Amino acid sequence: MIKVKNLSTAFEEKIVHNNISFEVKEGEIFGILGGSGSGKSVLLRQIIMLDEIQKGKIEVFDKDINKLSMKEREQMKKDWGILFQFGALFSSLNVIENIGIMLKENTKLPQELIDDIAYTRLKMVGLDASVGLLYPEELSGGMKKRVALARALALDPKILFLDEPTSGLDPLSAKAFDTLISELRELLGLTVVIITHELNTIKNVLDRFLILSDSKLAIVGTYEDAINANDAVINRFLKL
């Protein structure tokens, strides 16, 4: 689904990515790991076409994203959903309006059908219909994450990008969210890319992951691969 080839990124004297390459397979839950400032978010933003690719190539759905026209870029973006770290809900809109805004902006569906789809997505992420008329300020942290996830699913994406989805959640809510992501992958046949540092997510949810360290890839593989590598950088990051 995603191929990153010989990607290099630098900001002034700081090298963030030094000729890194990896692939994300269709249907897997793939993690992007690394310490603070390692380039995780920059990498994600380059894949979703928010940041410029300085050197190298990124292919999504077998298409070089650098060679896409503006129209082709906008069309491709409809095939993925994004959940940013803090949810980024619109405070002036209620839950159903927040979920439905993607449909309102990208389709010509009647409002009644948009609302029906929004309520379906709300149920899909484990929230009751009664939540639909609440505003973001009335929601708990975990509920905000689920609403933002419902919005990311509004257009039936093929790929779901999650940036620290369990950050700020208590352990019970984080575990429930992890379970939800796994269930949605199975239910909808999603490919999921997650930036995370949560050990429980790494151990129990990710099929494979990469670890960014000193602008290179310390590993691309499974949790078992990481254990067997017996590498000091990997062991320190995963607290092995």
Backbone hydrogen bonds in HBPLUS format (Angstrom, degrees):
<---DONOR---> <-ACCEPTOR-->    atom                        ^
c    i                          cat <-CA-CA->   ^        H-A-AA   ^      H-
h    n   atom  resd res      DA  || num        DHA   H-A  angle D-A-AA Bond
n    s   type  num  typ     dist DA aas  dist angle  dist       angle   num
A0061-PHE N   A0001-MET O   2.89 MM  60  5.12 159.2  1.93 145.9 151.1     1
A0002-ILE N   A0024-VAL O   3.30 MM  22  5.02 165.9  2.32 138.8 141.2     2
A0024-VAL N   A0002-ILE O   2.83 MM  22  5.02 159.4  1.87 146.6 150.5     3
A0003-LYS N   A0059-GLU O   2.81 MM  56  4.98 158.2  1.86 145.6 150.7     4
A0059-GLU N   A0003-LYS O   2.78 MM  56  4.98 163.9  1.80 148.8 154.5     5
A0004-VAL N   A0022-PHE O   2.86 MM  18  5.32 176.1  1.86 174.2 173.7     6
A0022-PHE N   A0004-VAL O   2.95 MM  18  5.32 147.3  2.05 137.0 145.4     7
A0005-LYS N   A0057-LYS O   2.79 MM  52  5.15 174.2  1.80 165.4 165.4     8
A0057-LYS N   A0005-LYS O   2.96 MM  52  5.15 159.2  2.01 148.9 154.7     9
A0007-LEU N   A0020-ILE O   2.84 MM  13  5.04 162.5  1.87 147.3 141.5    10
A0019-ASN N   A0007-LEU O   2.95 MM  12  4.77 107.2  2.50 114.8 128.8    11
A0020-ILE N   A0007-LEU O   2.93 MM  13  5.04 157.0  1.99 137.8 134.3    12
A0008-SER N   A0055-LYS O   2.92 MM  47  5.16 159.7  1.96 138.9 140.4    13
A0009-THR N   A0017-HIS O   2.88 MM   8  4.86 150.9  1.97 127.5 132.9    14
A0016-VAL N   A0009-THR O   2.76 MM   7  5.36 151.9  1.84 143.9 152.5    15
A0017-HIS N   A0009-THR O   3.16 MM   8  4.86 162.3  2.19 128.7 133.3    16
A0011-PHE N   A0014-LYS O   2.84 MM   3  5.24 156.9  1.89 154.1 158.3    17
A0014-LYS N   A0011-PHE O   3.02 MM   3  5.24 152.3  2.10 134.7 129.2    18
A0018-ASN N   A0215-SER O   2.74 MM 197  5.26 154.8  1.80 156.0 147.1    19
A0028-GLU N   A0025-LYS O   3.36 MM   3  5.86 167.1  2.37 131.9 130.9    20
A0192-VAL N   A0028-GLU O   2.96 MM 164  6.29 163.7  1.98 150.2 155.6    21
A0207-ASP N   A0029-ILE O   2.81 MM 178  5.35 159.0  1.85 146.6 153.9    22
A0030-PHE N   A0192-VAL O   2.74 MM 162  6.11 166.7  1.76 163.8 162.4    23
A0194-ILE N   A0030-PHE O   2.80 MM 164  6.18 161.7  1.83 158.5 164.8    24
A0031-GLY N   A0208-ARG O   2.96 MM 177  6.40 155.7  2.02 138.3 146.0    25
A0210-LEU N   A0031-GLY O   2.97 MM 179  6.30 151.6  2.05 151.7 157.0    26
A0032-ILE N   A0194-ILE O   2.67 MM 162  5.99 155.7  1.73 153.3 156.0    27
A0196-THR N   A0032-ILE O   3.39 MM 164  6.56 151.6  2.48 143.0 148.7    28
A0033-LEU N   A0210-LEU O   2.91 MM 177  5.89 154.5  1.98 150.4 158.2    29
A0212-LEU N   A0033-LEU O   2.85 MM 179  6.19 165.5  1.87 145.0 145.7    30
A0038-SER N   A0035-GLY O   3.13 MM   3  5.44 147.9  2.23 137.6 132.9    31
A0043-LEU N   A0039-GLY O   3.00 MM   4  6.04 157.0  2.05 142.8 148.8    32
A0044-LEU N   A0040-LYS O   3.03 MM   4  6.38 160.9  2.06 151.9 156.7    33
A0045-ARG N   A0041-SER O   2.86 MM   4  6.03 164.4  1.88 150.8 155.3    34
A0046-GLN N   A0042-VAL O   2.91 MM   4  6.14 141.6  2.06 144.3 154.6    35
A0047-ILE N   A0043-LEU O   3.05 MM   4  6.35 155.9  2.11 149.2 155.4    36
A0048-ILE N   A0044-LEU O   3.00 MM   4  6.33 156.7  2.05 153.8 160.0    37
A0050-LEU N   A0045-ARG O   2.72 MM   5  4.97 160.7  1.76 162.4 161.2    38
A0051-ASP N   A0045-ARG O   3.09 MM   6  5.33 149.6  2.19 114.8 113.3    39
A0049-MET N   A0046-GLN O   3.22 MM   3  5.00 160.2  2.26 101.0 104.4    40
A0065-ILE N   A0058-ILE O   3.08 MM   7  6.21 161.6  2.12 163.5 168.2    41
A0060-VAL N   A0063-LYS O   2.98 MM   3  5.33 152.4  2.06 145.8 144.1    42
A0063-LYS N   A0060-VAL O   3.04 MM   3  5.33 150.4  2.13 107.4 116.1    43
A0067-LYS N   A0064-ASP O   2.99 MM   3  5.59 155.0  2.06 116.6 124.1    44
A0068-LEU N   A0065-ILE O   3.48 MM   3  5.34 167.7  2.49  99.6 102.8    45
A0073-ARG N   A0069-SER O   2.87 MM   4  6.13 151.6  1.95 151.7 160.0    46
A0074-GLU N   A0070-MET O   3.04 MM   4  6.28 163.1  2.07 149.4 153.0    47
A0075-GLN N   A0071-LYS O   3.02 MM   4  6.25 151.3  2.10 144.0 152.2    48
A0076-MET N   A0072-GLU O   2.95 MM   4  6.13 156.7  2.00 145.6 151.5    49
A0077-LYS N   A0073-ARG O   2.99 MM   4  6.24 156.2  2.05 152.1 158.3    50
A0078-LYS N   A0075-GLN O   3.20 MM   3  5.49 145.1  2.33 102.5 112.1    51
A0079-ASP N   A0076-MET O   2.83 MM   3  5.45 160.3  1.87 119.1 125.9    52
A0080-TRP N   A0077-LYS O   3.30 MM   3  5.58 163.5  2.33 109.3 110.2    53
A0158-LYS N   A0079-ASP O   2.75 MM  79  5.41 159.4  1.79 129.9 133.9    54
A0159-ILE N   A0079-ASP O   3.25 MM  80  6.67 154.5  2.32 146.6 154.1    55
A0081-GLY N   A0159-ILE O   2.90 MM  78  6.43 151.8  1.97 154.8 164.0    56
A0161-PHE N   A0081-GLY O   2.79 MM  80  6.13 170.9  1.80 162.8 164.0    57
A0083-LEU N   A0161-PHE O   2.81 MM  78  6.21 158.8  1.85 162.8 170.2    58
A0163-ASP N   A0083-LEU O   2.92 MM  80  6.20 166.3  1.94 178.9 175.6    59
A0087-GLY N   A0084-PHE O   3.02 MM   3  5.29 167.8  2.04 118.0 120.7    60
A0093-LEU N   A0090-PHE O   3.13 MM   3  5.55 164.4  2.15 115.0 119.9    61
A0098-ASN N   A0094-ASN O   2.85 MM   4  6.08 152.0  1.93 155.1 164.0    62
A0095-VAL N   A0134-LEU O   2.84 MM  39  5.83 143.7  1.98 165.2 177.0    63
A0099-ILE N   A0095-VAL O   2.98 MM   4  6.29 159.3  2.02 154.6 159.5    64
A0096-ILE N   A0132-GLY O   3.02 MM  36  4.98 160.7  2.06 145.3 139.7    65
A0100-GLY N   A0096-ILE O   2.91 MM   4  5.97 157.6  1.96 144.5 151.4    66
A0101-ILE N   A0097-GLU O   3.08 MM   4  5.92 122.1  2.43 138.6 148.8    67
A0103-LEU N   A0100-GLY O   3.06 MM   3  5.30 119.1  2.45 104.1 118.7    68
A0104-LYS N   A0100-GLY O   2.91 MM   4  6.16 155.0  1.97 155.2 163.5    69
A0105-GLU N   A0101-ILE O   2.98 MM   4  6.12 150.6  2.07 144.7 151.0    70
A0106-ASN N   A0102-MET O   3.04 MM   4  6.03 137.8  2.23 138.2 148.8    71
A0107-THR N   A0103-LEU O   2.95 MM   4  5.40 130.5  2.20 143.1 145.6    72
A0113-LEU N   A0110-PRO O   3.07 MM   3  5.51 121.4  2.43 108.5 121.7    73
A0114-ILE N   A0110-PRO O   3.04 MM   4  6.35 157.7  2.09 153.5 160.7    74
A0115-ASP N   A0111-GLN O   2.90 MM   4  6.14 158.8  1.94 153.7 158.4    75
A0116-ASP N   A0112-GLU O   3.05 MM   4  6.30 152.0  2.13 140.0 147.9    76
A0117-ILE N   A0113-LEU O   2.93 MM   4  6.19 160.7  1.96 153.2 157.3    77
A0118-ALA N   A0114-ILE O   2.91 MM   4  6.13 156.2  1.97 146.3 153.6    78
A0119-TYR N   A0115-ASP O   2.94 MM   4  6.20 156.0  2.00 150.1 155.5    79
A0120-THR N   A0116-ASP O   3.03 MM   4  6.29 147.6  2.14 141.8 151.1    80
A0121-ARG N   A0117-ILE O   2.92 MM   4  6.26 156.0  1.98 152.8 158.6    81
A0122-LEU N   A0118-ALA O   2.92 MM   4  6.15 149.3  2.01 143.3 152.5    82
A0123-LYS N   A0119-TYR O   3.04 MM   4  6.28 156.4  2.10 145.2 150.0    83
A0124-MET N   A0120-THR O   2.96 MM   4  6.17 148.3  2.06 140.9 150.6    84
A0125-VAL N   A0121-ARG O   3.13 MM   4  6.45 139.3  2.31 145.7 153.5    85
A0127-LEU N   A0122-LEU O   3.09 MM   5  5.55 160.7  2.13 152.7 150.0    86
A0126-GLY N   A0123-LYS O   2.98 MM   3  5.11 160.3  2.02 110.4 113.8    87
A0131-VAL N   A0128-ASP O   3.01 MM   3  5.76 164.6  2.03 121.6 126.3    88
A0132-GLY N   A0129-ALA O   2.95 MM   3  5.41 155.2  2.01 114.1 121.8    89
A0134-LEU N   A0131-VAL O   2.99 MM   3  5.47 165.1  2.01 121.7 126.4    90
A0138-GLU N   A0135-TYR O   2.76 MM   3  5.48 159.6  1.80 129.1 136.2    91
A0139-LEU N   A0136-PRO O   3.07 MM   3  5.33 167.4  2.09 115.5 118.1    92
A0144-LYS N   A0140-SER O   2.97 MM   4  6.24 155.8  2.03 152.8 159.2    93
A0145-LYS N   A0141-GLY O   3.16 MM   4  6.44 156.8  2.21 147.4 152.8    94
A0146-ARG N   A0142-GLY O   3.14 MM   4  6.41 154.3  2.21 142.8 149.5    95
A0147-VAL N   A0143-MET O   2.91 MM   4  6.16 155.5  1.97 151.5 158.1    96
A0148-ALA N   A0144-LYS O   2.90 MM   4  6.11 163.0  1.93 151.3 156.1    97
A0149-LEU N   A0145-LYS O   2.89 MM   4  6.10 144.4  2.02 140.4 150.9    98
A0150-ALA N   A0146-ARG O   2.84 MM   4  6.12 152.4  1.92 144.0 151.4    99
A0151-ARG N   A0147-VAL O   2.95 MM   4  6.29 151.8  2.03 148.5 156.0   100
A0152-ALA N   A0148-ALA O   2.99 MM   4  6.26 149.2  2.09 139.3 147.8   101
A0153-LEU N   A0149-LEU O   3.05 MM   4  6.33 130.5  2.30 141.9 154.8   102
A0153-LEU N   A0150-ALA O   3.19 MM   3  5.12 135.4  2.40  93.1 105.3   103
A0154-ALA N   A0151-ARG O   3.13 MM   3  5.08 160.7  2.17 103.8 109.8   104
A0156-ASP N   A0153-LEU O   3.08 MM   3  5.40 159.2  2.13 124.3 123.1   105
A0191-THR N   A0158-LYS O   3.09 MM  33  6.35 153.6  2.16 148.8 157.1   106
A0160-LEU N   A0191-THR O   2.80 MM  31  6.24 156.7  1.86 159.2 167.0   107
A0193-VAL N   A0160-LEU O   2.86 MM  33  6.25 162.6  1.89 159.6 164.2   108
A0162-LEU N   A0193-VAL O   2.81 MM  31  6.18 163.6  1.84 163.2 166.9   109
A0195-ILE N   A0162-LEU O   2.83 MM  33  6.27 161.2  1.87 164.2 170.6   110
A0164-GLU N   A0195-ILE O   2.79 MM  31  5.29 144.4  1.92 133.6 144.1   111
A0167-SER N   A0164-GLU O   3.17 MM   3  5.36 164.7  2.19 112.2 116.7   112
A0169-LEU N   A0166-THR O   3.13 MM   3  5.52 163.2  2.16 133.3 132.9   113
A0174-ALA N   A0170-ASP O   2.87 MM   4  6.04 160.4  1.91 162.5 169.1   114
A0175-LYS N   A0171-PRO O   2.96 MM   4  6.09 156.6  2.02 144.0 149.7   115
A0176-ALA N   A0172-LEU O   3.04 MM   4  6.26 155.5  2.10 143.7 150.5   116
A0177-PHE N   A0173-SER O   2.91 MM   4  6.13 148.5  2.01 144.1 152.8   117
A0178-ASP N   A0174-ALA O   2.93 MM   4  6.20 156.5  1.99 148.1 154.4   118
A0179-THR N   A0175-LYS O   3.01 MM   4  6.27 158.5  2.05 147.2 152.6   119
A0180-LEU N   A0176-ALA O   2.98 MM   4  6.20 152.1  2.05 140.7 148.5   120
A0181-ILE N   A0177-PHE O   2.98 MM   4  6.30 156.0  2.04 152.0 157.1   121
A0182-SER N   A0178-ASP O   3.14 MM   4  6.46 161.4  2.18 151.0 155.3   122
A0183-GLU N   A0179-THR O   2.95 MM   4  6.20 158.3  1.99 151.1 157.4   123
A0184-LEU N   A0180-LEU O   2.87 MM   4  6.08 158.5  1.91 153.3 158.9   124
A0185-ARG N   A0181-ILE O   2.99 MM   4  6.19 152.6  2.07 146.4 153.6   125
A0186-GLU N   A0182-SER O   3.23 MM   4  6.52 157.9  2.28 144.7 149.4   126
A0187-LEU N   A0183-GLU O   2.86 MM   4  6.06 160.0  1.90 149.8 156.2   127
A0188-LEU N   A0184-LEU O   2.82 MM   4  5.70 169.3  1.83 150.3 153.2   128
A0189-GLY N   A0185-ARG O   2.84 MM   4  5.18 126.9  2.12 132.3 141.9   129
A0202-ILE N   A0198-GLU O   3.01 MM   4  6.30 161.2  2.05 153.0 158.8   130
A0203-LYS N   A0199-LEU O   2.88 MM   4  6.06 163.1  1.90 153.9 157.5   131
A0204-ASN N   A0200-ASN O   2.90 MM   4  5.81 163.8  1.93 147.3 152.4   132
A0205-VAL N   A0201-THR O   2.90 MM   4  5.06 150.7  1.99 138.0 141.5   133
A0206-LEU N   A0201-THR O   3.26 MM   5  6.57 152.9  2.34 159.3 163.6   134
A0209-PHE N   A0221-GLY O   2.76 MM  12  5.56 148.8  1.86 149.3 157.0   135
A0221-GLY N   A0209-PHE O   2.92 MM  12  5.56 158.4  1.96 157.8 160.6   136
A0211-ILE N   A0219-ILE O   3.10 MM   8  5.61 142.7  2.24 149.0 153.9   137
A0218-ALA N   A0211-ILE O   2.78 MM   7  5.40 156.1  1.83 165.6 169.5   138
A0213-SER N   A0216-LYS O   2.89 MM   3  5.43 165.8  1.91 152.5 157.2   139
A0216-LYS N   A0213-SER O   3.03 MM   3  5.43 163.7  2.05 118.3 121.3   140
A0226-ALA N   A0222-THR O   3.01 MM   4  6.36 151.6  2.10 145.0 152.4   141
A0227-ILE N   A0223-TYR O   3.00 MM   4  6.34 154.8  2.07 148.0 154.1   142
A0228-ASN N   A0224-GLU O   2.97 MM   4  6.19 163.7  2.00 151.4 155.7   143
A0229-ALA N   A0225-ASP O   2.91 MM   4  6.03 130.9  2.15 141.7 154.5   144
A0235-ASN N   A0231-ASP O   2.80 MM   4  5.91 168.9  1.81 161.5 165.4   145
A0236-ARG N   A0232-ALA O   2.94 MM   4  5.98 155.3  2.01 142.7 149.2   146
A0237-PHE N   A0233-VAL O   3.08 MM   4  6.27 158.5  2.13 145.9 151.5   147
A0238-LEU N   A0234-ILE O   2.93 MM   4  6.08 166.3  1.95 157.5 161.1   148
A0239-LYS N   A0235-ASN O   2.82 MM   4  5.50 106.3  2.37 133.1 148.4   149
A0240-LEU N   A0235-ASN O   2.85 MM   5  4.74 152.6  1.93 135.2 142.1   150
